[in-house]
Amino acid sequence: MKNHDELKQQVTKQLSRIQQAEKDRPTLLAQTAYLGTLGLLFVVPVIVGAYLGRWLDGLVEGYSLRWTLSLIILGVGIGVVNAYLFIKE
Protein backbone atom coordinates (compact mmCIF):
# COMPACT_ATOMS: atom_id res chain seq x y z
CA MET A 1 0.00 0.00 0.00
CA LYS A 2 2.91 2.31 0.77
CA ASN A 3 4.38 1.88 -2.72
CA HIS A 4 0.98 2.56 -4.23
CA ASP A 5 0.67 5.88 -2.35
CA GLU A 6 4.21 6.94 -3.32
CA LEU A 7 3.53 6.13 -6.96
CA LYS A 8 0.29 8.07 -6.86
CA GLN A 9 2.09 11.10 -5.37
CA GLN A 10 4.82 10.97 -8.01
CA VAL A 11 2.31 10.73 -10.86
CA THR A 12 0.29 13.61 -9.41
CA LYS A 13 3.44 15.71 -9.06
CA GLN A 14 4.53 15.01 -12.63
CA LEU A 15 1.05 15.73 -13.94
CA SER A 16 1.01 19.12 -12.22
CA ARG A 17 4.45 19.90 -13.70
CA ILE A 18 3.21 19.05 -17.19
CA GLN A 19 0.10 21.19 -16.76
CA GLN A 20 2.18 24.11 -15.50
CA ALA A 21 4.57 23.77 -18.46
CA GLU A 22 1.59 23.89 -20.85
CA LYS A 23 0.37 27.10 -19.21
CA ASP A 24 3.82 28.73 -19.30
CA ARG A 25 4.52 27.92 -22.96
CA PRO A 26 4.55 31.14 -25.01
CA THR A 27 1.87 31.58 -27.65
CA LEU A 28 2.54 32.16 -31.33
CA LEU A 29 1.63 35.82 -30.93
CA ALA A 30 4.08 36.24 -28.04
CA GLN A 31 6.86 34.57 -30.02
CA THR A 32 6.12 36.77 -33.06
CA ALA A 33 6.22 39.92 -30.92
CA TYR A 34 9.52 38.79 -29.39
CA LEU A 35 11.13 38.20 -32.79
CA GLY A 36 9.75 41.47 -34.14
CA THR A 37 11.21 43.41 -31.24
CA LEU A 38 14.51 41.62 -31.67
CA GLY A 39 14.56 42.54 -35.36
CA LEU A 40 13.81 46.19 -34.65
CA LEU A 41 16.52 46.36 -32.01
CA PHE A 42 18.99 45.24 -34.66
CA VAL A 43 17.73 47.06 -37.77
CA VAL A 44 16.97 50.54 -36.37
CA PRO A 45 20.60 51.42 -35.46
CA VAL A 46 21.76 50.28 -38.91
CA ILE A 47 19.18 52.45 -40.68
CA VAL A 48 19.92 55.46 -38.47
CA GLY A 49 23.63 55.02 -39.17
CA ALA A 50 23.00 54.83 -42.92
CA TYR A 51 20.88 57.99 -43.00
CA LEU A 52 23.20 59.95 -40.71
CA GLY A 53 26.25 58.83 -42.73
CA ARG A 54 24.57 59.75 -46.00
CA TRP A 55 23.76 63.20 -44.65
CA LEU A 56 27.34 63.73 -43.45
CA ASP A 57 28.72 62.53 -46.80
CA GLY A 58 26.41 65.00 -48.55
CA LEU A 59 28.09 67.84 -46.67
CA VAL A 60 31.48 66.90 -48.14
CA GLU A 61 32.28 68.00 -51.68
CA GLY A 62 32.78 65.21 -54.18
CA TYR A 63 31.82 61.55 -53.98
CA SER A 64 32.33 59.98 -50.57
CA LEU A 65 30.97 56.95 -48.73
CA ARG A 66 33.32 57.17 -45.77
CA TRP A 67 30.73 58.30 -43.21
CA THR A 68 27.97 56.11 -44.60
CA LEU A 69 30.00 52.90 -44.42
CA SER A 70 31.51 53.77 -41.05
CA LEU A 71 28.16 54.52 -39.46
CA ILE A 72 26.50 51.45 -40.98
CA ILE A 73 29.22 49.28 -39.45
CA LEU A 74 28.79 51.10 -36.14
CA GLY A 75 25.01 50.54 -36.42
CA VAL A 76 25.55 46.82 -36.96
CA GLY A 77 27.74 46.70 -33.85
CA ILE A 78 25.17 48.56 -31.77
CA GLY A 79 22.41 46.32 -33.15
CA VAL A 80 24.31 43.18 -32.18
CA VAL A 81 24.85 44.50 -28.65
CA ASN A 82 21.15 45.46 -28.38
CA ALA A 83 20.04 42.01 -29.55
CA TYR A 84 22.46 40.28 -27.18
CA LEU A 85 21.26 42.29 -24.19
CA PHE A 86 17.61 41.69 -25.13
CA ILE A 87 18.12 37.93 -25.44
CA LYS A 88 20.13 37.82 -22.21
CA GLU A 89 17.16 39.19 -20.23
SULLIN-V123789 format. One record per helix or strand of 2 or more residues. SS is the DSSP state (hx for helix, st for strand). FROM is the first residue (numbers start at 0). TO is the last residue. If there is no record, write none. Layout:
{{SS	FROM	TO} {SS	FROM	TO}}
This chain:
{{hx	1	23} {hx	27	58} {hx	65	87}}
